[in-house]
């Protein structure tokens, strides 16, 4: 999975950081990518960076 095109450079760095941490904890690459993407998307929604946040 590749970081979303809508993400800022800051969010892409956040994604890579979270992914690396999850892999270091022993998660598979796919699982680490899903967790990192979900975390970044949740943060974006909370900060109002998305068009429609819940």
C-alpha distance matrix in Angstrom:
0.0 3.8 6.7 8.8 11.7 14.2 13.6 16.4 16.4 17.5 14.7 12.1 14.5 14.7 11.0 11.3 14.7 13.8 11.0 13.7 16.3 14.8 14.4 17.9 19.1 18.2 15.2 12.9 9.6 7.9 10.4 10.2 6.6 8.2 11.3 10.3 8.8 11.9 14.1 13.4 13.8 16.9 18.3 18.0 19.8 22.4 23.1 23.5 20.8 19.7 21.9 22.7 22.5 24.0
3.8 0.0 3.8 6.4 8.7 11.5 10.8 13.3 13.1 14.8 12.3 9.4 12.2 13.1 9.7 10.1 13.7 13.7 11.5 13.9 16.8 16.1 15.8 19.0 20.7 20.3 17.5 15.6 12.0 11.1 13.4 12.2 8.6 10.5 13.0 10.9 9.2 12.7 14.4 12.6 13.3 16.8 17.5 16.6 19.0 21.6 21.7 22.0 18.9 18.2 20.5 21.9 21.8 23.8
6.7 3.8 0.0 3.8 6.5 8.6 7.2 9.7 9.9 11.4 8.7 6.2 9.5 10.2 7.3 8.7 12.1 12.1 10.9 13.7 16.1 15.8 16.3 19.2 20.7 21.0 18.3 17.1 13.8 13.0 14.3 12.6 9.1 10.5 12.2 9.4 7.3 10.9 12.0 9.6 10.4 13.9 14.2 13.1 15.7 18.3 18.0 18.5 15.3 15.0 17.6 19.1 18.9 21.1
8.8 6.4 3.8 0.0 3.8 5.4 5.5 8.9 10.4 12.1 9.3 8.1 11.8 12.2 9.9 12.0 15.1 14.8 14.1 17.1 19.2 18.8 19.7 22.6 23.8 24.1 21.3 20.1 16.9 15.5 16.6 15.4 11.8 12.2 13.9 11.5 8.5 11.2 12.7 9.9 9.4 13.2 13.7 11.8 13.9 17.0 16.7 16.4 13.1 12.1 14.3 16.1 16.4 19.0
11.7 8.7 6.5 3.8 0.0 3.8 5.4 8.0 9.7 12.3 10.4 9.2 13.0 14.1 12.5 14.3 17.4 17.7 17.2 19.8 22.1 22.1 22.8 25.6 27.1 27.5 24.8 23.5 20.2 19.0 20.3 18.9 15.3 16.0 17.6 15.0 12.2 14.8 15.9 12.7 12.2 15.9 15.9 13.3 15.6 18.6 17.7 16.9 13.3 12.5 14.2 16.7 17.7 20.7
14.2 11.5 8.6 5.4 3.8 0.0 3.8 6.6 9.6 11.4 9.4 9.8 13.4 13.8 12.9 15.4 17.9 18.0 18.2 21.0 22.8 22.8 24.1 26.7 27.9 28.7 25.9 25.1 22.0 20.7 21.4 20.0 16.6 16.7 17.8 15.2 12.2 14.1 14.8 11.4 10.3 13.8 13.5 10.4 12.5 15.5 14.4 13.3 9.6 8.9 10.6 13.4 14.4 17.7
13.6 10.8 7.2 5.5 5.4 3.8 0.0 3.8 6.6 7.8 5.6 6.3 9.8 10.1 9.6 12.2 14.4 14.7 15.3 17.9 19.5 19.9 21.4 23.7 25.0 26.1 23.6 23.2 20.2 19.3 19.8 17.8 14.7 15.2 15.7 12.7 10.3 12.5 12.4 8.7 8.8 12.1 11.2 8.6 11.6 14.1 12.8 12.7 9.1 9.6 12.3 14.6 14.7 17.8
16.4 13.3 9.7 8.9 8.0 6.6 3.8 0.0 3.8 5.3 5.2 6.3 8.7 9.8 10.6 12.6 14.3 15.4 16.5 18.5 20.1 21.1 22.6 24.4 26.0 27.4 25.4 25.2 22.2 21.9 22.2 19.8 17.1 18.0 18.0 14.6 13.1 15.2 14.4 10.6 11.5 14.2 12.3 9.9 13.3 15.1 12.9 13.2 9.7 11.4 14.2 16.8 16.7 19.9
16.4 13.1 9.9 10.4 9.7 9.6 6.6 3.8 0.0 3.8 5.5 5.0 6.3 8.6 9.8 10.7 12.3 14.3 15.3 16.6 18.5 20.0 21.2 22.6 24.6 26.1 24.5 24.3 21.2 21.5 22.1 19.2 16.8 18.5 18.4 14.7 13.9 16.6 15.4 11.8 13.7 16.3 14.2 12.6 16.3 17.6 15.5 16.4 13.1 15.0 17.9 20.4 20.0 23.1
17.5 14.8 11.4 12.1 12.3 11.4 7.8 5.3 3.8 0.0 3.8 5.5 5.2 6.2 8.7 10.1 10.6 12.4 14.2 15.5 16.6 18.5 20.1 21.2 22.9 24.9 23.4 23.8 21.1 21.5 21.5 18.4 16.6 18.0 17.1 13.4 13.2 15.3 13.4 10.1 12.5 14.4 11.7 10.9 14.7 15.3 13.1 14.8 12.1 14.6 17.9 19.9 18.9 21.6
14.7 12.3 8.7 9.3 10.4 9.4 5.6 5.2 5.5 3.8 0.0 3.8 5.4 4.8 6.1 8.7 9.7 10.4 12.0 14.1 15.2 16.3 18.2 19.8 21.1 22.8 20.9 21.3 18.6 18.6 18.3 15.5 13.5 14.5 13.7 10.2 9.6 11.6 10.0 6.5 8.9 11.1 9.0 8.2 12.0 13.1 11.7 13.3 10.5 12.3 15.8 17.4 16.3 18.8
12.1 9.4 6.2 8.1 9.2 9.8 6.3 6.3 5.0 5.5 3.8 0.0 3.8 5.4 5.0 6.3 8.6 10.0 10.5 12.3 14.3 15.4 16.5 18.3 20.1 21.4 19.6 19.4 16.3 16.6 17.0 14.2 11.8 13.6 13.6 9.9 9.4 12.4 11.5 8.4 10.8 13.6 12.2 11.5 15.0 16.5 15.4 16.7 13.7 14.9 18.1 19.9 19.1 21.6
14.5 12.2 9.5 11.8 13.0 13.4 9.8 8.7 6.3 5.2 5.4 3.8 0.0 3.8 5.4 5.2 6.1 8.6 9.8 10.6 12.3 14.3 15.4 16.5 18.6 20.3 19.1 19.4 16.6 17.6 17.8 14.4 12.9 15.2 14.4 10.6 11.4 14.2 12.4 9.9 13.1 15.1 13.2 13.3 17.0 17.8 16.5 18.5 15.8 17.6 21.1 22.7 21.4 23.7
14.7 13.1 10.2 12.2 14.1 13.8 10.1 9.8 8.6 6.2 4.8 5.4 3.8 0.0 3.8 5.5 5.1 6.1 8.5 9.9 10.6 12.3 14.3 15.4 16.7 18.8 17.4 18.2 15.9 16.7 16.1 12.7 11.7 13.3 11.7 8.1 9.4 11.4 9.1 7.0 10.6 12.1 10.0 11.0 14.5 14.9 14.1 16.5 14.4 16.2 19.9 20.9 19.2 21.0
11.0 9.7 7.3 9.9 12.5 12.9 9.6 10.6 9.8 8.7 6.1 5.0 5.4 3.8 0.0 3.8 5.5 5.3 6.0 8.6 10.0 10.6 12.2 14.2 15.5 16.9 15.0 15.3 12.7 13.1 12.8 9.7 8.1 9.9 9.0 5.2 6.3 9.2 7.9 6.2 9.5 11.6 10.8 11.5 14.6 15.7 15.6 17.5 15.2 16.1 19.6 20.5 19.0 20.7
11.3 10.1 8.7 12.0 14.3 15.4 12.2 12.6 10.7 10.1 8.7 6.3 5.2 5.5 3.8 0.0 3.8 5.6 5.1 6.1 8.6 9.9 10.5 12.1 14.3 15.5 14.2 14.3 11.5 12.9 13.2 9.7 8.6 11.6 11.0 7.5 9.3 12.4 11.3 10.0 13.3 15.3 14.4 15.2 18.4 19.4 19.1 21.1 18.7 19.7 23.1 24.2 22.8 24.5
14.7 13.7 12.1 15.1 17.4 17.9 14.4 14.3 12.3 10.6 9.7 8.6 6.1 5.1 5.5 3.8 0.0 3.8 5.5 5.3 6.3 8.7 10.1 10.6 12.6 14.7 14.0 15.0 13.0 14.8 14.2 10.4 10.6 13.1 11.4 8.3 11.0 13.3 11.2 10.6 14.2 15.4 14.0 15.7 18.8 19.0 18.8 21.3 19.4 20.9 24.5 25.3 23.4 24.9
13.8 13.7 12.1 14.8 17.7 18.0 14.7 15.4 14.3 12.4 10.4 10.0 8.6 6.1 5.3 5.6 3.8 0.0 3.8 5.5 5.1 6.2 8.6 9.8 10.7 12.8 11.5 13.0 11.5 12.7 11.4 7.8 8.5 10.2 7.9 5.3 8.7 10.3 8.2 8.8 12.3 13.0 12.3 14.5 17.1 17.3 17.8 20.4 18.8 19.9 23.5 23.8 21.6 22.6
11.0 11.5 10.9 14.1 17.2 18.2 15.3 16.5 15.3 14.2 12.0 10.5 9.8 8.5 6.0 5.1 5.5 3.8 0.0 3.8 5.4 5.2 6.2 8.6 10.0 11.0 9.3 9.9 7.9 9.4 8.8 5.0 5.7 8.5 7.4 5.3 8.4 10.7 10.0 10.5 13.5 14.8 14.8 16.5 19.0 19.8 20.5 22.6 20.7 21.3 24.7 25.0 23.2 24.2
13.7 13.9 13.7 17.1 19.8 21.0 17.9 18.5 16.6 15.5 14.1 12.3 10.6 9.9 8.6 6.1 5.3 5.5 3.8 0.0 3.8 5.5 5.1 6.1 8.7 10.0 9.7 10.5 8.9 11.6 11.3 7.6 9.0 12.1 10.8 9.0 12.2 14.4 13.2 13.7 16.9 18.1 17.7 19.5 22.2 22.7 23.1 25.5 23.6 24.5 28.0 28.5 26.6 27.6
16.3 16.8 16.1 19.2 22.1 22.8 19.5 20.1 18.5 16.6 15.2 14.3 12.3 10.6 10.0 8.6 6.3 5.1 5.4 3.8 0.0 3.8 5.4 5.0 6.4 8.9 9.1 11.3 10.8 13.2 11.7 8.2 10.6 12.7 10.5 9.3 13.0 14.3 12.5 13.8 17.1 17.5 17.0 19.5 21.9 21.8 22.5 25.2 23.9 24.9 28.5 28.6 26.3 27.0
14.8 16.1 15.8 18.8 22.1 22.8 19.9 21.1 20.0 18.5 16.3 15.4 14.3 12.3 10.6 9.9 8.7 6.2 5.2 5.5 3.8 0.0 3.8 5.4 5.1 6.7 5.8 8.2 8.4 10.3 8.2 5.2 8.5 10.1 7.9 8.0 11.7 12.6 11.6 13.5 16.3 16.7 17.0 19.5 21.5 21.7 22.9 25.4 24.1 24.6 28.1 27.8 25.6 25.8
14.4 15.8 16.3 19.7 22.8 24.1 21.4 22.6 21.2 20.1 18.2 16.5 15.4 14.3 12.2 10.5 10.1 8.6 6.2 5.1 5.4 3.8 0.0 3.8 5.3 5.1 4.9 6.2 6.4 9.4 8.5 5.9 9.0 11.4 10.4 10.4 13.6 15.2 14.7 16.2 18.9 19.8 20.2 22.3 24.5 25.0 26.0 28.3 26.7 27.1 30.4 30.5 28.5 28.9
17.9 19.0 19.2 22.6 25.6 26.7 23.7 24.4 22.6 21.2 19.8 18.3 16.5 15.4 14.2 12.1 10.6 9.8 8.6 6.1 5.0 5.4 3.8 0.0 3.8 5.3 7.3 9.4 10.0 13.2 12.0 9.4 12.5 14.8 13.2 12.9 16.5 17.9 16.7 18.2 21.3 21.8 21.7 24.1 26.4 26.5 27.4 30.0 28.6 29.4 32.9 32.9 30.7 31.1
19.1 20.7 20.7 23.8 27.1 27.9 25.0 26.0 24.6 22.9 21.1 20.1 18.6 16.7 15.5 14.3 12.6 10.7 10.0 8.7 6.4 5.1 5.3 3.8 0.0 3.8 5.9 9.3 11.0 13.4 11.3 9.4 13.1 14.5 12.4 13.1 16.7 17.3 16.2 18.4 21.2 21.1 21.4 24.2 26.0 25.9 27.2 29.9 28.9 29.5 33.0 32.6 30.1 30.0
18.2 20.3 21.0 24.1 27.5 28.7 26.1 27.4 26.1 24.9 22.8 21.4 20.3 18.8 16.9 15.5 14.7 12.8 11.0 10.0 8.9 6.7 5.1 5.3 3.8 0.0 3.8 6.5 9.1 11.6 10.0 9.1 12.7 14.2 12.9 14.1 17.3 18.1 17.8 20.0 22.4 22.7 23.5 26.0 27.7 28.0 29.5 31.9 30.7 30.9 34.1 33.7 31.5 31.4
15.2 17.5 18.3 21.3 24.8 25.9 23.6 25.4 24.5 23.4 20.9 19.6 19.1 17.4 15.0 14.2 14.0 11.5 9.3 9.7 9.1 5.8 4.9 7.3 5.9 3.8 0.0 3.8 6.5 8.2 6.2 6.0 9.6 10.6 9.8 11.5 14.3 15.0 15.2 17.5 19.6 20.1 21.2 23.5 25.0 25.6 27.3 29.4 28.2 28.0 31.1 30.7 28.6 28.5
12.9 15.6 17.1 20.1 23.5 25.1 23.2 25.2 24.3 23.8 21.3 19.4 19.4 18.2 15.3 14.3 15.0 13.0 9.9 10.5 11.3 8.2 6.2 9.4 9.3 6.5 3.8 0.0 3.8 5.5 5.3 6.1 8.6 10.1 10.6 12.1 14.2 15.5 16.4 18.2 20.0 21.1 22.5 24.2 25.8 26.9 28.5 30.2 28.6 28.2 31.1 30.8 29.1 29.3
9.6 12.0 13.8 16.9 20.2 22.0 20.2 22.2 21.2 21.1 18.6 16.3 16.6 15.9 12.7 11.5 13.0 11.5 7.9 8.9 10.8 8.4 6.4 10.0 11.0 9.1 6.5 3.8 0.0 3.8 5.5 5.1 6.1 8.7 9.9 10.4 12.1 14.2 15.2 16.3 18.1 19.8 21.0 22.3 24.2 25.6 26.8 28.4 26.4 26.0 28.8 29.0 27.6 28.2
7.9 11.1 13.0 15.5 19.0 20.7 19.3 21.9 21.5 21.5 18.6 16.6 17.6 16.7 13.1 12.9 14.8 12.7 9.4 11.6 13.2 10.3 9.4 13.2 13.4 11.6 8.2 5.5 3.8 0.0 3.8 5.4 5.1 6.3 8.7 9.9 10.6 12.3 14.3 15.5 16.5 18.3 20.0 21.1 22.5 24.3 25.8 27.0 25.1 24.2 26.8 26.7 25.5 25.9
10.4 13.4 14.3 16.6 20.3 21.4 19.8 22.2 22.1 21.5 18.3 17.0 17.8 16.1 12.8 13.2 14.2 11.4 8.8 11.3 11.7 8.2 8.5 12.0 11.3 10.0 6.2 5.3 5.5 3.8 0.0 3.8 5.4 5.1 6.2 8.5 9.9 10.6 12.2 14.3 15.4 16.4 18.3 20.0 21.1 22.5 24.3 25.8 24.3 23.6 26.3 25.8 24.2 24.2
10.2 12.2 12.6 15.4 18.9 20.0 17.8 19.8 19.2 18.4 15.5 14.2 14.4 12.7 9.7 9.7 10.4 7.8 5.0 7.6 8.2 5.2 5.9 9.4 9.4 9.1 6.0 6.1 5.1 5.4 3.8 0.0 3.8 5.5 5.2 6.0 8.5 9.9 10.5 12.2 14.2 15.3 16.5 18.2 20.0 21.1 22.5 24.3 22.7 22.4 25.5 25.4 23.6 24.0
6.6 8.6 9.1 11.8 15.3 16.6 14.7 17.1 16.8 16.6 13.5 11.8 12.9 11.7 8.1 8.6 10.6 8.5 5.7 9.0 10.6 8.5 9.0 12.5 13.1 12.7 9.6 8.6 6.1 5.1 5.4 3.8 0.0 3.8 5.5 5.1 6.0 8.5 9.8 10.6 12.1 14.0 15.3 16.4 18.2 19.9 21.0 22.4 20.4 19.9 22.8 22.9 21.6 22.4
8.2 10.5 10.5 12.2 16.0 16.7 15.2 18.0 18.5 18.0 14.5 13.6 15.2 13.3 9.9 11.6 13.1 10.2 8.5 12.1 12.7 10.1 11.4 14.8 14.5 14.2 10.6 10.1 8.7 6.3 5.1 5.5 3.8 0.0 3.8 5.5 5.2 6.0 8.5 10.0 10.5 12.0 14.2 15.3 16.4 18.2 19.9 21.0 19.5 18.5 21.2 20.8 19.3 19.7
11.3 13.0 12.2 13.9 17.6 17.8 15.7 18.0 18.4 17.1 13.7 13.6 14.4 11.7 9.0 11.0 11.4 7.9 7.4 10.8 10.5 7.9 10.4 13.2 12.4 12.9 9.8 10.6 9.9 8.7 6.2 5.2 5.5 3.8 0.0 3.8 5.6 5.2 6.1 8.6 9.9 10.5 12.2 14.2 15.4 16.4 18.3 20.0 18.9 18.4 21.5 20.9 18.8 18.9
10.3 10.9 9.4 11.5 15.0 15.2 12.7 14.6 14.7 13.4 10.2 9.9 10.6 8.1 5.2 7.5 8.3 5.3 5.3 9.0 9.3 8.0 10.4 12.9 13.1 14.1 11.5 12.1 10.4 9.9 8.5 6.0 5.1 5.5 3.8 0.0 3.8 5.5 5.1 6.2 8.6 9.9 10.6 12.3 14.3 15.4 16.5 18.3 16.7 16.8 20.1 20.1 18.2 19.1
8.8 9.2 7.3 8.5 12.2 12.2 10.3 13.1 13.9 13.2 9.6 9.4 11.4 9.4 6.3 9.3 11.0 8.7 8.4 12.2 13.0 11.7 13.6 16.5 16.7 17.3 14.3 14.2 12.1 10.6 9.9 8.5 6.0 5.2 5.6 3.8 0.0 3.8 5.4 5.2 6.1 8.5 9.9 10.5 12.2 14.2 15.3 16.4 14.6 14.0 17.1 17.1 15.7 16.9
11.9 12.7 10.9 11.2 14.8 14.1 12.5 15.2 16.6 15.3 11.6 12.4 14.2 11.4 9.2 12.4 13.3 10.3 10.7 14.4 14.3 12.6 15.2 17.9 17.3 18.1 15.0 15.5 14.2 12.3 10.6 9.9 8.5 6.0 5.2 5.5 3.8 0.0 3.8 5.5 5.1 6.0 8.6 9.8 10.5 12.2 14.2 15.3 14.3 13.4 16.4 15.6 13.7 14.1
14.1 14.4 12.0 12.7 15.9 14.8 12.4 14.4 15.4 13.4 10.0 11.5 12.4 9.1 7.9 11.3 11.2 8.2 10.0 13.2 12.5 11.6 14.7 16.7 16.2 17.8 15.2 16.4 15.2 14.3 12.2 10.5 9.8 8.5 6.1 5.1 5.4 3.8 0.0 3.8 5.5 5.1 6.2 8.6 9.9 10.5 12.3 14.2 13.5 13.6 17.0 16.5 14.0 14.5
13.4 12.6 9.6 9.9 12.7 11.4 8.7 10.6 11.8 10.1 6.5 8.4 9.9 7.0 6.2 10.0 10.6 8.8 10.5 13.7 13.8 13.5 16.2 18.2 18.4 20.0 17.5 18.2 16.3 15.5 14.3 12.2 10.6 10.0 8.6 6.2 5.2 5.5 3.8 0.0 3.8 5.4 5.1 6.1 8.6 9.9 10.5 12.2 10.7 11.2 14.8 15.0 13.0 14.5
13.8 13.3 10.4 9.4 12.2 10.3 8.8 11.5 13.7 12.5 8.9 10.8 13.1 10.6 9.5 13.3 14.2 12.3 13.5 16.9 17.1 16.3 18.9 21.3 21.2 22.4 19.6 20.0 18.1 16.5 15.4 14.2 12.1 10.5 9.9 8.6 6.1 5.1 5.5 3.8 0.0 3.8 5.4 5.0 6.2 8.6 9.9 10.5 9.2 8.5 11.8 11.6 9.9 11.4
16.9 16.8 13.9 13.2 15.9 13.8 12.1 14.2 16.3 14.4 11.1 13.6 15.1 12.1 11.6 15.3 15.4 13.0 14.8 18.1 17.5 16.7 19.8 21.8 21.1 22.7 20.1 21.1 19.8 18.3 16.4 15.3 14.0 12.0 10.5 9.9 8.5 6.0 5.1 5.4 3.8 0.0 3.8 5.4 5.2 6.2 8.6 9.9 10.0 9.7 12.9 11.8 9.0 9.5
18.3 17.5 14.2 13.7 15.9 13.5 11.2 12.3 14.2 11.7 9.0 12.2 13.2 10.0 10.8 14.4 14.0 12.3 14.8 17.7 17.0 17.0 20.2 21.7 21.4 23.5 21.2 22.5 21.0 20.0 18.3 16.5 15.3 14.2 12.2 10.6 9.9 8.6 6.2 5.1 5.4 3.8 0.0 3.8 5.4 5.1 6.1 8.6 8.5 9.7 13.3 12.9 10.1 11.4
18.0 16.6 13.1 11.8 13.3 10.4 8.6 9.9 12.6 10.9 8.2 11.5 13.3 11.0 11.5 15.2 15.7 14.5 16.5 19.5 19.5 19.5 22.3 24.1 24.2 26.0 23.5 24.2 22.3 21.1 20.0 18.2 16.4 15.3 14.2 12.3 10.5 9.8 8.6 6.1 5.0 5.4 3.8 0.0 3.8 5.5 5.2 6.1 4.9 6.1 9.9 10.3 8.3 10.8
19.8 19.0 15.7 13.9 15.6 12.5 11.6 13.3 16.3 14.7 12.0 15.0 17.0 14.5 14.6 18.4 18.8 17.1 19.0 22.2 21.9 21.5 24.5 26.4 26.0 27.7 25.0 25.8 24.2 22.5 21.1 20.0 18.2 16.4 15.4 14.3 12.2 10.5 9.9 8.6 6.2 5.2 5.4 3.8 0.0 3.8 5.5 5.1 5.9 5.5 8.5 7.6 4.8 7.0
22.4 21.6 18.3 17.0 18.6 15.5 14.1 15.1 17.6 15.3 13.1 16.5 17.8 14.9 15.7 19.4 19.0 17.3 19.8 22.7 21.8 21.7 25.0 26.5 25.9 28.0 25.6 26.9 25.6 24.3 22.5 21.1 19.9 18.2 16.4 15.4 14.2 12.2 10.5 9.9 8.6 6.2 5.1 5.5 3.8 0.0 3.8 5.5 7.7 8.7 11.5 10.3 7.0 8.0
23.1 21.7 18.0 16.7 17.7 14.4 12.8 12.9 15.5 13.1 11.7 15.4 16.5 14.1 15.6 19.1 18.8 17.8 20.5 23.1 22.5 22.9 26.0 27.4 27.2 29.5 27.3 28.5 26.8 25.8 24.3 22.5 21.0 19.9 18.3 16.5 15.3 14.2 12.3 10.5 9.9 8.6 6.1 5.2 5.5 3.8 0.0 3.8 5.6 8.1 11.1 11.1 8.6 10.8
23.5 22.0 18.5 16.4 16.9 13.3 12.7 13.2 16.4 14.8 13.3 16.7 18.5 16.5 17.5 21.1 21.3 20.4 22.6 25.5 25.2 25.4 28.3 30.0 29.9 31.9 29.4 30.2 28.4 27.0 25.8 24.3 22.4 21.0 20.0 18.3 16.4 15.3 14.2 12.2 10.5 9.9 8.6 6.1 5.1 5.5 3.8 0.0 3.8 5.5 7.6 7.9 6.3 9.3
20.8 18.9 15.3 13.1 13.3 9.6 9.1 9.7 13.1 12.1 10.5 13.7 15.8 14.4 15.2 18.7 19.4 18.8 20.7 23.6 23.9 24.1 26.7 28.6 28.9 30.7 28.2 28.6 26.4 25.1 24.3 22.7 20.4 19.5 18.9 16.7 14.6 14.3 13.5 10.7 9.2 10.0 8.5 4.9 5.9 7.7 5.6 3.8 0.0 3.8 6.8 8.5 8.0 11.5
19.7 18.2 15.0 12.1 12.5 8.9 9.6 11.4 15.0 14.6 12.3 14.9 17.6 16.2 16.1 19.7 20.9 19.9 21.3 24.5 24.9 24.6 27.1 29.4 29.5 30.9 28.0 28.2 26.0 24.2 23.6 22.4 19.9 18.5 18.4 16.8 14.0 13.4 13.6 11.2 8.5 9.7 9.7 6.1 5.5 8.7 8.1 5.5 3.8 0.0 3.8 5.4 5.9 9.6
21.9 20.5 17.6 14.3 14.2 10.6 12.3 14.2 17.9 17.9 15.8 18.1 21.1 19.9 19.6 23.1 24.5 23.5 24.7 28.0 28.5 28.1 30.4 32.9 33.0 34.1 31.1 31.1 28.8 26.8 26.3 25.5 22.8 21.2 21.5 20.1 17.1 16.4 17.0 14.8 11.8 12.9 13.3 9.9 8.5 11.5 11.1 7.6 6.8 3.8 0.0 3.8 6.5 10.1
22.7 21.9 19.1 16.1 16.7 13.4 14.6 16.8 20.4 19.9 17.4 19.9 22.7 20.9 20.5 24.2 25.3 23.8 25.0 28.5 28.6 27.8 30.5 32.9 32.6 33.7 30.7 30.8 29.0 26.7 25.8 25.4 22.9 20.8 20.9 20.1 17.1 15.6 16.5 15.0 11.6 11.8 12.9 10.3 7.6 10.3 11.1 7.9 8.5 5.4 3.8 0.0 3.8 6.7
22.5 21.8 18.9 16.4 17.7 14.4 14.7 16.7 20.0 18.9 16.3 19.1 21.4 19.2 19.0 22.8 23.4 21.6 23.2 26.6 26.3 25.6 28.5 30.7 30.1 31.5 28.6 29.1 27.6 25.5 24.2 23.6 21.6 19.3 18.8 18.2 15.7 13.7 14.0 13.0 9.9 9.0 10.1 8.3 4.8 7.0 8.6 6.3 8.0 5.9 6.5 3.8 0.0 3.8
24.0 23.8 21.1 19.0 20.7 17.7 17.8 19.9 23.1 21.6 18.8 21.6 23.7 21.0 20.7 24.5 24.9 22.6 24.2 27.6 27.0 25.8 28.9 31.1 30.0 31.4 28.5 29.3 28.2 25.9 24.2 24.0 22.4 19.7 18.9 19.1 16.9 14.1 14.5 14.5 11.4 9.5 11.4 10.8 7.0 8.0 10.8 9.3 11.5 9.6 10.1 6.7 3.8 0.0
